[in-house]
């Protein structure tokens, strides 16, 4: 996905290491690159986006997996309407 000027690929953990450095620089200790993925899913679900489309964008295997892992921290998200 990312490459050096000579066209060779970055080592697999390069982006992660750079992200960690930037997160620390702005005081977000313990914030992981993967947290952006979960944040995107949570915000998209809360704004009424179609869970199946979000799941496809994330490359998840199933929409329910997206709800259970990415949006579970949001109150009321993923709950059946009759249980509220």
C-alpha positions as CSV (number, residue, x, y, z in Angstrom):
1,X,0.0,0.0,0.0
2,X,2.9,2.4,0.8
3,X,6.3,2.3,-0.8
4,X,9.7,4.0,-0.7
5,X,10.8,6.4,-3.4
6,X,12.5,3.4,-5.2
7,X,9.3,1.5,-5.3
8,X,10.1,-1.1,-2.6
9,X,7.4,-1.7,-0.1
10,X,7.5,-0.4,3.5
11,X,8.1,-3.0,6.2
12,X,4.7,-4.1,7.6
13,X,5.1,-2.3,10.9
14,X,6.3,1.1,9.5
15,X,2.9,2.8,9.4
16,X,2.0,1.5,12.9
17,X,5.3,2.8,14.3
18,X,4.8,6.2,12.7
19,X,1.2,6.4,14.0
20,X,2.3,5.6,17.5
21,X,4.9,8.4,17.4
22,X,2.4,10.9,16.1
23,X,-0.2,9.8,18.8
24,X,2.4,10.3,21.5
25,X,3.4,13.7,20.1
26,X,-0.2,14.9,20.6
27,X,-0.6,13.3,24.0
28,X,-2.7,10.3,22.9
29,X,-0.8,7.6,24.7
30,X,-2.2,4.1,24.2
31,X,-4.1,5.1,21.1
32,X,-3.6,2.5,18.4
33,X,-4.0,2.7,14.6
34,X,-6.7,0.1,14.8
35,X,-8.7,2.5,17.1
36,X,-9.3,4.7,14.0
37,X,-11.1,1.8,12.4
38,X,-13.4,1.2,15.4
39,X,-14.0,5.0,15.7
40,X,-15.0,5.2,12.0
41,X,-17.5,2.4,12.5
42,X,-18.9,3.8,15.6
43,X,-19.4,7.3,14.2
44,X,-20.9,5.9,10.9
45,X,-23.4,3.7,12.8
46,X,-24.4,6.5,15.1
47,X,-25.0,8.7,12.0
48,X,-27.4,6.1,10.6
49,X,-25.1,4.6,7.9
50,X,-26.0,1.2,6.7
51,X,-24.2,-1.4,8.8
52,X,-23.8,-3.8,5.8
53,X,-22.0,-1.0,3.8
54,X,-19.8,-0.1,6.8
55,X,-18.9,-3.8,7.1
56,X,-17.9,-4.0,3.4
57,X,-15.8,-0.8,3.7
58,X,-14.0,-2.3,6.7
59,X,-13.5,-5.7,5.1
60,X,-15.4,-7.4,7.9
61,X,-16.9,-10.8,7.4
62,X,-20.4,-9.9,8.6
63,X,-22.4,-6.8,9.6
64,X,-23.1,-8.3,13.1
65,X,-19.3,-8.6,13.6
66,X,-19.0,-4.9,12.8
67,X,-21.7,-4.0,15.3
68,X,-20.4,-6.3,18.1
69,X,-16.7,-5.3,17.9
70,X,-16.7,-1.7,16.5
71,X,-19.8,0.0,17.8
72,X,-20.4,-1.8,21.1
73,X,-19.2,1.1,23.2
74,X,-22.0,3.3,22.1
75,X,-25.2,3.2,24.2
76,X,-28.1,1.7,22.3
77,X,-26.2,0.8,19.1
78,X,-26.8,-2.7,17.9
79,X,-29.6,-3.4,20.4
80,X,-32.9,-4.6,19.1
81,X,-35.4,-1.7,19.2
82,X,-37.8,-3.6,21.4
83,X,-35.2,-3.9,24.2
84,X,-34.7,-0.1,24.7
